[in-house]
Amino acid sequence: MQAIDQIVNSAGKTYYMSGGNVPCPVVFRGPNGAASGVAAQHSQDYAAWYGSIPGLKVVIPWSAEDCKGLLKSAIR
């Protein structure tokens, strides 16, 4: 959550604030969900919230193969 301002107000809105002249292609990758040995603040999933922010696209892979393909496509 420390970088939420930069994600929402910079990455998500740059294209719109520039009138479509400045694209902001960037890939954020982060783990979400419960896992063994992580504290409560690291087990939250913000994917639905990020998906509601104009300018951001969210993908959630199902498997390792999906993850590899989606990540490669996003970086291109």
mmCIF file of the N, C-alpha and C atoms, coordinates in Angstrom:
data_MODEL
# 
_entry.id   MODEL 
# 
loop_
_atom_site.group_PDB 
_atom_site.id 
_atom_site.type_symbol 
_atom_site.label_atom_id 
_atom_site.label_alt_id 
_atom_site.label_comp_id 
_atom_site.label_asym_id 
_atom_site.label_entity_id 
_atom_site.label_seq_id 
_atom_site.pdbx_PDB_ins_code 
_atom_site.Cartn_x 
_atom_site.Cartn_y 
_atom_site.Cartn_z 
_atom_site.occupancy 
_atom_site.B_iso_or_equiv 
_atom_site.pdbx_formal_charge 
_atom_site.auth_seq_id 
_atom_site.auth_comp_id 
_atom_site.auth_asym_id 
_atom_site.auth_atom_id 
_atom_site.pdbx_PDB_model_num 
ATOM 1   N N  . MET A 1 1  ? 0.809   -1.194  0.000   1.00 0.00 ? 1  MET A N  1 
ATOM 2   C CA . MET A 1 1  ? 0.000   0.000   0.000   1.00 0.00 ? 1  MET A CA 1 
ATOM 3   C C  . MET A 1 1  ? 0.856   1.262   0.000   1.00 0.00 ? 1  MET A C  1 
ATOM 4   N N  . GLN A 1 2  ? 2.153   1.147   0.186   1.00 0.00 ? 2  GLN A N  1 
ATOM 5   C CA . GLN A 1 2  ? 2.991   2.335   0.251   1.00 0.00 ? 2  GLN A CA 1 
ATOM 6   C C  . GLN A 1 2  ? 3.094   3.039   -1.092  1.00 0.00 ? 2  GLN A C  1 
ATOM 7   N N  . ALA A 1 3  ? 2.967   2.318   -2.178  1.00 0.00 ? 3  ALA A N  1 
ATOM 8   C CA . ALA A 1 3  ? 3.098   2.925   -3.504  1.00 0.00 ? 3  ALA A CA 1 
ATOM 9   C C  . ALA A 1 3  ? 1.749   3.158   -4.168  1.00 0.00 ? 3  ALA A C  1 
ATOM 10  N N  . ILE A 1 4  ? 0.669   3.122   -3.402  1.00 0.00 ? 4  ILE A N  1 
ATOM 11  C CA . ILE A 1 4  ? -0.660  3.216   -4.000  1.00 0.00 ? 4  ILE A CA 1 
ATOM 12  C C  . ILE A 1 4  ? -0.881  4.555   -4.698  1.00 0.00 ? 4  ILE A C  1 
ATOM 13  N N  . ASP A 1 5  ? -0.337  5.640   -4.164  1.00 0.00 ? 5  ASP A N  1 
ATOM 14  C CA . ASP A 1 5  ? -0.500  6.946   -4.804  1.00 0.00 ? 5  ASP A CA 1 
ATOM 15  C C  . ASP A 1 5  ? 0.140   6.960   -6.185  1.00 0.00 ? 5  ASP A C  1 
ATOM 16  N N  . GLN A 1 6  ? 1.337   6.414   -6.311  1.00 0.00 ? 6  GLN A N  1 
ATOM 17  C CA . GLN A 1 6  ? 2.014   6.390   -7.601  1.00 0.00 ? 6  GLN A CA 1 
ATOM 18  C C  . GLN A 1 6  ? 1.282   5.486   -8.591  1.00 0.00 ? 6  GLN A C  1 
ATOM 19  N N  . ILE A 1 7  ? 0.730   4.383   -8.115  1.00 0.00 ? 7  ILE A N  1 
ATOM 20  C CA . ILE A 1 7  ? 0.014   3.468   -9.007  1.00 0.00 ? 7  ILE A CA 1 
ATOM 21  C C  . ILE A 1 7  ? -1.284  4.098   -9.488  1.00 0.00 ? 7  ILE A C  1 
ATOM 22  N N  . VAL A 1 8  ? -2.070  4.646   -8.576  1.00 0.00 ? 8  VAL A N  1 
ATOM 23  C CA . VAL A 1 8  ? -3.382  5.188   -8.929  1.00 0.00 ? 8  VAL A CA 1 
ATOM 24  C C  . VAL A 1 8  ? -3.270  6.531   -9.632  1.00 0.00 ? 8  VAL A C  1 
ATOM 25  N N  . ASN A 1 9  ? -2.540  7.472   -9.046  1.00 0.00 ? 9  ASN A N  1 
ATOM 26  C CA . ASN A 1 9  ? -2.528  8.837   -9.563  1.00 0.00 ? 9  ASN A CA 1 
ATOM 27  C C  . ASN A 1 9  ? -1.487  9.103   -10.632 1.00 0.00 ? 9  ASN A C  1 
ATOM 28  N N  . SER A 1 10 ? -0.509  8.249   -10.783 1.00 0.00 ? 10 SER A N  1 
ATOM 29  C CA . SER A 1 10 ? 0.483   8.451   -11.842 1.00 0.00 ? 10 SER A CA 1 
ATOM 30  C C  . SER A 1 10 ? 0.313   7.422   -12.943 1.00 0.00 ? 10 SER A C  1 
ATOM 31  N N  . ALA A 1 11 ? 0.533   6.163   -12.640 1.00 0.00 ? 11 ALA A N  1 
ATOM 32  C CA . ALA A 1 11 ? 0.470   5.124   -13.675 1.00 0.00 ? 11 ALA A CA 1 
ATOM 33  C C  . ALA A 1 11 ? -0.922  5.004   -14.272 1.00 0.00 ? 11 ALA A C  1 
ATOM 34  N N  . GLY A 1 12 ? -1.943  5.041   -13.444 1.00 0.00 ? 12 GLY A N  1 
ATOM 35  C CA . GLY A 1 12 ? -3.298  4.852   -13.934 1.00 0.00 ? 12 GLY A CA 1 
ATOM 36  C C  . GLY A 1 12 ? -3.860  6.028   -14.705 1.00 0.00 ? 12 GLY A C  1 
ATOM 37  N N  . LYS A 1 13 ? -3.406  7.243   -14.416 1.00 0.00 ? 13 LYS A N  1 
ATOM 38  C CA . LYS A 1 13 ? -4.019  8.432   -14.999 1.00 0.00 ? 13 LYS A CA 1 
ATOM 39  C C  . LYS A 1 13 ? -3.152  9.194   -15.996 1.00 0.00 ? 13 LYS A C  1 
ATOM 40  N N  . THR A 1 14 ? -1.893  8.843   -16.138 1.00 0.00 ? 14 THR A N  1 
ATOM 41  C CA . THR A 1 14 ? -0.992  9.600   -17.014 1.00 0.00 ? 14 THR A CA 1 
ATOM 42  C C  . THR A 1 14 ? -1.516  9.695   -18.435 1.00 0.00 ? 14 THR A C  1 
ATOM 43  N N  . TYR A 1 15 ? -1.969  8.601   -18.987 1.00 0.00 ? 15 TYR A N  1 
ATOM 44  C CA . TYR A 1 15 ? -2.467  8.588   -20.369 1.00 0.00 ? 15 TYR A CA 1 
ATOM 45  C C  . TYR A 1 15 ? -3.653  9.540   -20.524 1.00 0.00 ? 15 TYR A C  1 
ATOM 46  N N  . TYR A 1 16 ? -4.571  9.501   -19.578 1.00 0.00 ? 16 TYR A N  1 
ATOM 47  C CA . TYR A 1 16 ? -5.765  10.343  -19.655 1.00 0.00 ? 16 TYR A CA 1 
ATOM 48  C C  . TYR A 1 16 ? -5.443  11.812  -19.402 1.00 0.00 ? 16 TYR A C  1 
ATOM 49  N N  . MET A 1 17 ? -4.550  12.090  -18.448 1.00 0.00 ? 17 MET A N  1 
ATOM 50  C CA . MET A 1 17 ? -4.203  13.476  -18.137 1.00 0.00 ? 17 MET A CA 1 
ATOM 51  C C  . MET A 1 17 ? -3.415  14.135  -19.260 1.00 0.00 ? 17 MET A C  1 
ATOM 52  N N  . SER A 1 18 ? -2.755  13.336  -20.093 1.00 0.00 ? 18 SER A N  1 
ATOM 53  C CA . SER A 1 18 ? -1.976  13.898  -21.198 1.00 0.00 ? 18 SER A CA 1 
ATOM 54  C C  . SER A 1 18 ? -2.791  13.977  -22.480 1.00 0.00 ? 18 SER A C  1 
ATOM 55  N N  . GLY A 1 19 ? -4.068  13.679  -22.405 1.00 0.00 ? 19 GLY A N  1 
ATOM 56  C CA . GLY A 1 19 ? -4.898  13.704  -23.607 1.00 0.00 ? 19 GLY A CA 1 
ATOM 57  C C  . GLY A 1 19 ? -4.561  12.575  -24.562 1.00 0.00 ? 19 GLY A C  1 
ATOM 58  N N  . GLY A 1 20 ? -4.020  11.497  -24.055 1.00 0.00 ? 20 GLY A N  1 
ATOM 59  C CA . GLY A 1 20 ? -3.673  10.348  -24.887 1.00 0.00 ? 20 GLY A CA 1 
ATOM 60  C C  . GLY A 1 20 ? -2.311  10.445  -25.542 1.00 0.00 ? 20 GLY A C  1 
ATOM 61  N N  . ASN A 1 21 ? -1.526  11.457  -25.189 1.00 0.00 ? 21 ASN A N  1 
ATOM 62  C CA . ASN A 1 21 ? -0.214  11.653  -25.809 1.00 0.00 ? 21 ASN A CA 1 
ATOM 63  C C  . ASN A 1 21 ? 0.923   10.911  -25.109 1.00 0.00 ? 21 ASN A C  1 
ATOM 64  N N  . VAL A 1 22 ? 0.748   10.584  -23.837 1.00 0.00 ? 22 VAL A N  1 
ATOM 65  C CA . VAL A 1 22 ? 1.816   9.945   -23.072 1.00 0.00 ? 22 VAL A CA 1 
ATOM 66  C C  . VAL A 1 22 ? 1.312   8.612   -22.511 1.00 0.00 ? 22 VAL A C  1 
ATOM 67  N N  . PRO A 1 23 ? 1.621   7.518   -23.190 1.00 0.00 ? 23 PRO A N  1 
ATOM 68  C CA . PRO A 1 23 ? 1.230   6.223   -22.624 1.00 0.00 ? 23 PRO A CA 1 
ATOM 69  C C  . PRO A 1 23 ? 2.122   5.879   -21.430 1.00 0.00 ? 23 PRO A C  1 
ATOM 70  N N  . CYS A 1 24 ? 1.634   5.055   -20.567 1.00 0.00 ? 24 CYS A N  1 
ATOM 71  C CA . CYS A 1 24 ? 2.400   4.670   -19.381 1.00 0.00 ? 24 CYS A CA 1 
ATOM 72  C C  . CYS A 1 24 ? 2.401   3.152   -19.256 1.00 0.00 ? 24 CYS A C  1 
ATOM 73  N N  . PRO A 1 25 ? 3.117   2.473   -20.166 1.00 0.00 ? 25 PRO A N  1 
ATOM 74  C CA . PRO A 1 25 ? 3.139   1.010   -20.085 1.00 0.00 ? 25 PRO A CA 1 
ATOM 75  C C  . PRO A 1 25 ? 4.062   0.540   -18.958 1.00 0.00 ? 25 PRO A C  1 
ATOM 76  N N  . VAL A 1 26 ? 3.486   -0.076  -17.976 1.00 0.00 ? 26 VAL A N  1 
ATOM 77  C CA . VAL A 1 26 ? 4.261   -0.561  -16.841 1.00 0.00 ? 26 VAL A CA 1 
ATOM 78  C C  . VAL A 1 26 ? 3.597   -1.838  -16.330 1.00 0.00 ? 26 VAL A C  1 
ATOM 79  N N  . VAL A 1 27 ? 4.411   -2.752  -15.838 1.00 0.00 ? 27 VAL A N  1 
ATOM 80  C CA . VAL A 1 27 ? 3.902   -4.013  -15.298 1.00 0.00 ? 27 VAL A CA 1 
ATOM 81  C C  . VAL A 1 27 ? 4.219   -4.064  -13.808 1.00 0.00 ? 27 VAL A C  1 
ATOM 82  N N  . PHE A 1 28 ? 3.194   -4.223  -12.992 1.00 0.00 ? 28 PHE A N  1 
ATOM 83  C CA . PHE A 1 28 ? 3.357   -4.430  -11.559 1.00 0.00 ? 28 PHE A CA 1 
ATOM 84  C C  . PHE A 1 28 ? 3.048   -5.888  -11.286 1.00 0.00 ? 28 PHE A C  1 
ATOM 85  N N  . ARG A 1 29 ? 3.920   -6.537  -10.581 1.00 0.00 ? 29 ARG A N  1 
ATOM 86  C CA . ARG A 1 29 ? 3.701   -7.945  -10.237 1.00 0.00 ? 29 ARG A CA 1 
ATOM 87  C C  . ARG A 1 29 ? 3.804   -8.076  -8.731  1.00 0.00 ? 29 ARG A C  1 
ATOM 88  N N  . GLY A 1 30 ? 2.809   -8.696  -8.141  1.00 0.00 ? 30 GLY A N  1 
ATOM 89  C CA . GLY A 1 30 ? 2.861   -8.848  -6.698  1.00 0.00 ? 30 GLY A CA 1 
ATOM 90  C C  . GLY A 1 30 ? 2.093   -10.049 -6.217  1.00 0.00 ? 30 GLY A C  1 
ATOM 91  N N  . PRO A 1 31 ? 2.571   -10.674 -5.172  1.00 0.00 ? 31 PRO A N  1 
ATOM 92  C CA . PRO A 1 31 ? 1.849   -11.809 -4.604  1.00 0.00 ? 31 PRO A CA 1 
ATOM 93  C C  . PRO A 1 31 ? 0.653   -11.330 -3.799  1.00 0.00 ? 31 PRO A C  1 
ATOM 94  N N  . ASN A 1 32 ? -0.396  -12.081 -3.830  1.00 0.00 ? 32 ASN A N  1 
ATOM 95  C CA . ASN A 1 32 ? -1.592  -11.782 -3.043  1.00 0.00 ? 32 ASN A CA 1 
ATOM 96  C C  . ASN A 1 32 ? -2.175  -13.077 -2.527  1.00 0.00 ? 32 ASN A C  1 
ATOM 97  N N  . GLY A 1 33 ? -2.862  -12.990 -1.428  1.00 0.00 ? 33 GLY A N  1 
ATOM 98  C CA . GLY A 1 33 ? -3.523  -14.157 -0.876  1.00 0.00 ? 33 GLY A CA 1 
ATOM 99  C C  . GLY A 1 33 ? -2.763  -14.732 0.300   1.00 0.00 ? 33 GLY A C  1 
ATOM 100 N N  . ALA A 1 34 ? -3.398  -15.654 0.939   1.00 0.00 ? 34 ALA A N  1 
ATOM 101 C CA . ALA A 1 34 ? -2.818  -16.256 2.138   1.00 0.00 ? 34 ALA A CA 1 
ATOM 102 C C  . ALA A 1 34 ? -1.676  -17.197 1.789   1.00 0.00 ? 34 ALA A C  1 
ATOM 103 N N  . ALA A 1 35 ? -0.683  -17.212 2.633   1.00 0.00 ? 35 ALA A N  1 
ATOM 104 C CA . ALA A 1 35 ? 0.445   -18.130 2.485   1.00 0.00 ? 35 ALA A CA 1 
ATOM 105 C C  . ALA A 1 35 ? 1.005   -18.413 3.878   1.00 0.00 ? 35 ALA A C  1 
ATOM 106 N N  . SER A 1 36 ? 1.717   -19.450 3.999   1.00 0.00 ? 36 SER A N  1 
ATOM 107 C CA . SER A 1 36 ? 2.291   -19.830 5.284   1.00 0.00 ? 36 SER A CA 1 
ATOM 108 C C  . SER A 1 36 ? 3.405   -18.868 5.688   1.00 0.00 ? 36 SER A C  1 
ATOM 109 N N  . GLY A 1 37 ? 3.334   -18.380 6.895   1.00 0.00 ? 37 GLY A N  1 
ATOM 110 C CA . GLY A 1 37 ? 4.412   -17.563 7.431   1.00 0.00 ? 37 GLY A CA 1 
ATOM 111 C C  . GLY A 1 37 ? 4.353   -16.083 7.091   1.00 0.00 ? 37 GLY A C  1 
ATOM 112 N N  . VAL A 1 38 ? 3.243   -15.600 6.524   1.00 0.00 ? 38 VAL A N  1 
ATOM 113 C CA . VAL A 1 38 ? 3.150   -14.172 6.230   1.00 0.00 ? 38 VAL A CA 1 
ATOM 114 C C  . VAL A 1 38 ? 2.184   -13.526 7.214   1.00 0.00 ? 38 VAL A C  1 
ATOM 115 N N  . ALA A 1 39 ? 2.428   -12.295 7.519   1.00 0.00 ? 39 ALA A N  1 
ATOM 116 C CA . ALA A 1 39 ? 1.577   -11.586 8.467   1.00 0.00 ? 39 ALA A CA 1 
ATOM 117 C C  . ALA A 1 39 ? 0.253   -11.191 7.818   1.00 0.00 ? 39 ALA A C  1 
ATOM 118 N N  . ALA A 1 40 ? -0.664  -10.704 8.614   1.00 0.00 ? 40 ALA A N  1 
ATOM 119 C CA . ALA A 1 40 ? -2.012  -10.386 8.134   1.00 0.00 ? 40 ALA A CA 1 
ATOM 120 C C  . ALA A 1 40 ? -2.007  -9.340  7.029   1.00 0.00 ? 40 ALA A C  1 
ATOM 121 N N  . GLN A 1 41 ? -1.125  -8.361  7.094   1.00 0.00 ? 41 GLN A N  1 
ATOM 122 C CA . GLN A 1 41 ? -1.124  -7.305  6.086   1.00 0.00 ? 41 GLN A CA 1 
ATOM 123 C C  . GLN A 1 41 ? -0.596  -7.781  4.736   1.00 0.00 ? 41 GLN A C  1 
ATOM 124 N N  . HIS A 1 42 ? 0.030   -8.937  4.670   1.00 0.00 ? 42 HIS A N  1 
ATOM 125 C CA . HIS A 1 42 ? 0.549   -9.453  3.406   1.00 0.00 ? 42 HIS A CA 1 
ATOM 126 C C  . HIS A 1 42 ? -0.381  -10.470 2.766   1.00 0.00 ? 42 HIS A C  1 
ATOM 127 N N  . SER A 1 43 ? -1.517  -10.728 3.376   1.00 0.00 ? 43 SER A N  1 
ATOM 128 C CA . SER A 1 43 ? -2.414  -11.738 2.836   1.00 0.00 ? 43 SER A CA 1 
ATOM 129 C C  . SER A 1 43 ? -3.655  -11.137 2.189   1.00 0.00 ? 43 SER A C  1 
ATOM 130 N N  . GLN A 1 44 ? -3.664  -9.834  1.960   1.00 0.00 ? 44 GLN A N  1 
ATOM 131 C CA . GLN A 1 44 ? -4.819  -9.185  1.347   1.00 0.00 ? 44 GLN A CA 1 
ATOM 132 C C  . GLN A 1 44 ? -4.692  -9.228  -0.167  1.00 0.00 ? 44 GLN A C  1 
ATOM 133 N N  . ASP A 1 45 ? -5.830  -9.309  -0.845  1.00 0.00 ? 45 ASP A N  1 
ATOM 134 C CA . ASP A 1 45 ? -5.849  -9.349  -2.304  1.00 0.00 ? 45 ASP A CA 1 
ATOM 135 C C  . ASP A 1 45 ? -6.560  -8.103  -2.817  1.00 0.00 ? 45 ASP A C  1 
ATOM 136 N N  . TYR A 1 46 ? -5.828  -7.227  -3.472  1.00 0.00 ? 46 TYR A N  1 
ATOM 137 C CA . TYR A 1 46 ? -6.376  -5.964  -3.960  1.00 0.00 ? 46 TYR A CA 1 
ATOM 138 C C  . TYR A 1 46 ? -6.721  -5.999  -5.446  1.00 0.00 ? 46 TYR A C  1 
ATOM 139 N N  . ALA A 1 47 ? -6.732  -7.162  -6.063  1.00 0.00 ? 47 ALA A N  1 
ATOM 140 C CA . ALA A 1 47 ? -6.952  -7.257  -7.506  1.00 0.00 ? 47 ALA A CA 1 
ATOM 141 C C  . ALA A 1 47 ? -8.265  -6.616  -7.932  1.00 0.00 ? 47 ALA A C  1 
ATOM 142 N N  . ALA A 1 48 ? -9.347  -6.876  -7.229  1.00 0.00 ? 48 ALA A N  1 
ATOM 143 C CA . ALA A 1 48 ? -10.645 -6.301  -7.593  1.00 0.00 ? 48 ALA A CA 1 
ATOM 144 C C  . ALA A 1 48 ? -10.619 -4.782  -7.463  1.00 0.00 ? 48 ALA A C  1 
ATOM 145 N N  . TRP A 1 49 ? -9.953  -4.287  -6.435  1.00 0.00 ? 49 TRP A N  1 
ATOM 146 C CA . TRP A 1 49 ? -9.877  -2.839  -6.247  1.00 0.00 ? 49 TRP A CA 1 
ATOM 147 C C  . TRP A 1 49 ? -9.041  -2.192  -7.358  1.00 0.00 ? 49 TRP A C  1 
ATOM 148 N N  . TYR A 1 50 ? -7.886  -2.788  -7.680  1.00 0.00 ? 50 TYR A N  1 
ATOM 149 C CA . TYR A 1 50 ? -7.068  -2.263  -8.778  1.00 0.00 ? 50 TYR A CA 1 
ATOM 150 C C  . TYR A 1 50 ? -7.837  -2.305  -10.087 1.00 0.00 ? 50 TYR A C  1 
ATOM 151 N N  . GLY A 1 51 ? -8.636  -3.326  -10.292 1.00 0.00 ? 51 GLY A N  1 
ATOM 152 C CA . GLY A 1 51 ? -9.419  -3.452  -11.518 1.00 0.00 ? 51 GLY A CA 1 
ATOM 153 C C  . GLY A 1 51 ? -10.461 -2.366  -11.685 1.00 0.00 ? 51 GLY A C  1 
ATOM 154 N N  . SER A 1 52 ? -10.840 -1.702  -10.602 1.00 0.00 ? 52 SER A N  1 
ATOM 155 C CA . SER A 1 52 ? -11.834 -0.631  -10.687 1.00 0.00 ? 52 SER A CA 1 
ATOM 156 C C  . SER A 1 52 ? -11.206 0.734   -10.955 1.00 0.00 ? 52 SER A C  1 
ATOM 157 N N  . ILE A 1 53 ? -9.886  0.799   -11.057 1.00 0.00 ? 53 ILE A N  1 
ATOM 158 C CA . ILE A 1 53 ? -9.199  2.072   -11.294 1.00 0.00 ? 53 ILE A CA 1 
ATOM 159 C C  . ILE A 1 53 ? -9.047  2.288   -12.795 1.00 0.00 ? 53 ILE A C  1 
ATOM 160 N N  . PRO A 1 54 ? -9.589  3.402   -13.326 1.00 0.00 ? 54 PRO A N  1 
ATOM 161 C CA . PRO A 1 54 ? -9.456  3.669   -14.764 1.00 0.00 ? 54 PRO A CA 1 
ATOM 162 C C  . PRO A 1 54 ? -7.989  3.719   -15.182 1.00 0.00 ? 54 PRO A C  1 
ATOM 163 N N  . GLY A 1 55 ? -7.678  3.058   -16.275 1.00 0.00 ? 55 GLY A N  1 
ATOM 164 C CA . GLY A 1 55 ? -6.324  3.059   -16.806 1.00 0.00 ? 55 GLY A CA 1 
ATOM 165 C C  . GLY A 1 55 ? -5.502  1.851   -16.409 1.00 0.00 ? 55 GLY A C  1 
ATOM 166 N N  . LEU A 1 56 ? -5.947  1.095   -15.426 1.00 0.00 ? 56 LEU A N  1 
ATOM 167 C CA . LEU A 1 56 ? -5.218  -0.098  -15.012 1.00 0.00 ? 56 LEU A CA 1 
ATOM 168 C C  . LEU A 1 56 ? -5.917  -1.343  -15.542 1.00 0.00 ? 56 LEU A C  1 
ATOM 169 N N  . LYS A 1 57 ? -5.127  -2.318  -15.940 1.00 0.00 ? 57 LYS A N  1 
ATOM 170 C CA . LYS A 1 57 ? -5.647  -3.612  -16.369 1.00 0.00 ? 57 LYS A CA 1 
ATOM 171 C C  . LYS A 1 57 ? -5.080  -4.660  -15.424 1.00 0.00 ? 57 LYS A C  1 
ATOM 172 N N  . VAL A 1 58 ? -5.922  -5.543  -14.953 1.00 0.00 ? 58 VAL A N  1 
ATOM 173 C CA . VAL A 1 58 ? -5.516  -6.558  -13.981 1.00 0.00 ? 58 VAL A CA 1 
ATOM 174 C C  . VAL A 1 58 ? -5.708  -7.937  -14.587 1.00 0.00 ? 58 VAL A C  1 
ATOM 175 N N  . VAL A 1 59 ? -4.691  -8.767  -14.486 1.00 0.00 ? 59 VAL A N  1 
ATOM 176 C CA . VAL A 1 59 ? -4.808  -10.165 -14.898 1.00 0.00 ? 59 VAL A CA 1 
ATOM 177 C C  . VAL A 1 59 ? -4.422  -11.041 -13.709 1.00 0.00 ? 59 VAL A C  1 
ATOM 178 N N  . ILE A 1 60 ? -5.118  -12.159 -13.588 1.00 0.00 ? 60 ILE A N  1 
ATOM 179 C CA . ILE A 1 60 ? -4.849  -13.082 -12.488 1.00 0.00 ? 60 ILE A CA 1 
ATOM 180 C C  . ILE A 1 60 ? -4.665  -14.468 -13.080 1.00 0.00 ? 60 ILE A C  1 
ATOM 181 N N  . PRO A 1 61 ? -3.434  -14.955 -13.123 1.00 0.00 ? 61 PRO A N  1 
ATOM 182 C CA . PRO A 1 61 ? -3.187  -16.272 -13.716 1.00 0.00 ? 61 PRO A CA 1 
ATOM 183 C C  . PRO A 1 61 ? -3.724  -17.400 -12.844 1.00 0.00 ? 61 PRO A C  1 
ATOM 184 N N  . TRP A 1 62 ? -4.078  -18.483 -13.497 1.00 0.00 ? 62 TRP A N  1 
ATOM 185 C CA . TRP A 1 62 ? -4.570  -19.668 -12.803 1.00 0.00 ? 62 TRP A CA 1 
ATOM 186 C C  . TRP A 1 62 ? -3.438  -20.645 -12.498 1.00 0.00 ? 62 TRP A C  1 
ATOM 187 N N  . SER A 1 63 ? -2.482  -20.726 -13.412 1.00 0.00 ? 63 SER A N  1 
ATOM 188 C CA . SER A 1 63 ? -1.402  -21.701 -13.257 1.00 0.00 ? 63 SER A CA 1 
ATOM 189 C C  . SER A 1 63 ? -0.063  -21.041 -13.564 1.00 0.00 ? 63 SER A C  1 
ATOM 190 N N  . ALA A 1 64 ? 1.008   -21.778 -13.364 1.00 0.00 ? 64 ALA A N  1 
ATOM 191 C CA . ALA A 1 64 ? 2.347   -21.268 -13.673 1.00 0.00 ? 64 ALA A CA 1 
ATOM 192 C C  . ALA A 1 64 ? 2.483   -20.986 -15.162 1.00 0.00 ? 64 ALA A C  1 
ATOM 193 N N  . GLU A 1 65 ? 1.882   -21.834 -15.988 1.00 0.00 ? 65 GLU A N  1 
ATOM 194 C CA . GLU A 1 65 ? 1.936   -21.623 -17.437 1.00 0.00 ? 65 GLU A CA 1 
ATOM 195 C C  . GLU A 1 65 ? 1.196   -20.343 -17.820 1.00 0.00 ? 65 GLU A C  1 
ATOM 196 N N  . ASP A 1 66 ? 0.023   -20.127 -17.224 1.00 0.00 ? 66 ASP A N  1 
ATOM 197 C CA . ASP A 1 66 ? -0.718  -18.889 -17.467 1.00 0.00 ? 66 ASP A CA 1 
ATOM 198 C C  . ASP A 1 66 ? 0.101   -17.684 -17.036 1.00 0.00 ? 66 ASP A C  1 
ATOM 199 N N  . CYS A 1 67 ? 0.745   -17.793 -15.895 1.00 0.00 ? 67 CYS A N  1 
ATOM 200 C CA . CYS A 1 67 ? 1.549   -16.695 -15.368 1.00 0.00 ? 67 CYS A CA 1 
ATOM 201 C C  . CYS A 1 67 ? 2.661   -16.319 -16.341 1.00 0.00 ? 67 CYS A C  1 
ATOM 202 N N  . LYS A 1 68 ? 3.356   -17.307 -16.842 1.00 0.00 ? 68 LYS A N  1 
ATOM 203 C CA . LYS A 1 68 ? 4.452   -17.047 -17.777 1.00 0.00 ? 68 LYS A CA 1 
ATOM 204 C C  . LYS A 1 68 ? 3.939   -16.355 -19.030 1.00 0.00 ? 68 LYS A C  1 
ATOM 205 N N  . GLY A 1 69 ? 2.867   -16.865 -19.613 1.00 0.00 ? 69 GLY A N  1 
ATOM 206 C CA . GLY A 1 69 ? 2.328   -16.279 -20.835 1.00 0.00 ? 69 GLY A CA 1 
ATOM 207 C C  . GLY A 1 69 ? 1.789   -14.876 -20.633 1.00 0.00 ? 69 GLY A C  1 
ATOM 208 N N  . LEU A 1 70 ? 1.046   -14.656 -19.552 1.00 0.00 ? 70 LEU A N  1 
ATOM 209 C CA . LEU A 1 70 ? 0.491   -13.332 -19.280 1.00 0.00 ? 70 LEU A CA 1 
ATOM 210 C C  . LEU A 1 70 ? 1.583   -12.315 -18.993 1.00 0.00 ? 70 LEU A C  1 
ATOM 211 N N  . LEU A 1 71 ? 2.594   -12.719 -18.241 1.00 0.00 ? 71 LEU A N  1 
ATOM 212 C CA . LEU A 1 71 ? 3.685   -11.803 -17.920 1.00 0.00 ? 71 LEU A CA 1 
ATOM 213 C C  . LEU A 1 71 ? 4.471   -11.428 -19.169 1.00 0.00 ? 71 LEU A C  1 
ATOM 214 N N  . LYS A 1 72 ? 4.763   -12.406 -20.025 1.00 0.00 ? 72 LYS A N  1 
ATOM 215 C CA . LYS A 1 72 ? 5.482   -12.113 -21.268 1.00 0.00 ? 72 LYS A CA 1 
ATOM 216 C C  . LYS A 1 72 ? 4.663   -11.188 -22.163 1.00 0.00 ? 72 LYS A C  1 
ATOM 217 N N  . SER A 1 73 ? 3.357   -11.420 -22.258 1.00 0.00 ? 73 SER A N  1 
ATOM 218 C CA . SER A 1 73 ? 2.494   -10.567 -23.079 1.00 0.00 ? 73 SER A CA 1 
ATOM 219 C C  . SER A 1 73 ? 2.424   -9.154  -22.523 1.00 0.00 ? 73 SER A C  1 
ATOM 220 N N  . ALA A 1 74 ? 2.346   -9.031  -21.208 1.00 0.00 ? 74 ALA A N  1 
ATOM 221 C CA . ALA A 1 74 ? 2.255   -7.713  -20.588 1.00 0.00 ? 74 ALA A CA 1 
ATOM 222 C C  . ALA A 1 74 ? 3.524   -6.902  -20.800 1.00 0.00 ? 74 ALA A C  1 
ATOM 223 N N  . ILE A 1 75 ? 4.668   -7.557  -20.764 1.00 0.00 ? 75 ILE A N  1 
ATOM 224 C CA . ILE A 1 75 ? 5.939   -6.849  -20.924 1.00 0.00 ? 75 ILE A CA 1 
ATOM 225 C C  . ILE A 1 75 ? 6.149   -6.405  -22.365 1.00 0.00 ? 75 ILE A C  1 
ATOM 226 N N  . ARG A 1 76 ? 5.635   -7.169  -23.311 1.00 0.00 ? 76 ARG A N  1 
ATOM 227 C CA . ARG A 1 76 ? 5.781   -6.781  -24.722 1.00 0.00 ? 76 ARG A CA 1 
ATOM 228 C C  . ARG A 1 76 ? 5.001   -5.564  -24.961 1.00 0.00 ? 76 ARG A C  1 
# 
